[in-house]
Amino acid sequence: MAVRAWLSAIVDRALQTLGDAAATLAYVVGLVVLVAVGSHALAWLLTRRRTAAWVWGYWNGVGAAILVVGLAAVAYAWLAVGLATPLGSAVAGVGLLLLSAGLWMLVPV
């Protein structure tokens, strides 16, 4: 009987590990799909002729707005949420990406 309980415990632990791995894999696949759909939608929006003409015409204004939104996101993550929390670090990361994109748009290359 002891061997049967021991074997059952091993099988339960293996199934738990498999379930955890499947959940992590599903989470990662979901994030990849979310990023792919978002980037496809943004690329479709920006490659339309009217949108591209508008962005080209207001390039400095769009860059300044992106820079300010990024700075606000970093400040919010730092002061309100806290950088040690997962949400705060995610918001700060998005803010840094926006800051760099806005700065890249404003600085002539």
Secondary structure, 3 states (H helix, E strand, C coil): CHHHHHHHHHHHHHHHHHHHHHHHHHHHHHHHHHHHHHHHHHHHHHHCHHHHHHHHHCHHHHHHHHHHHHHHHHHHHHHHHCCCCHHHHHHHHHHHHHHHHHHHHHCCC
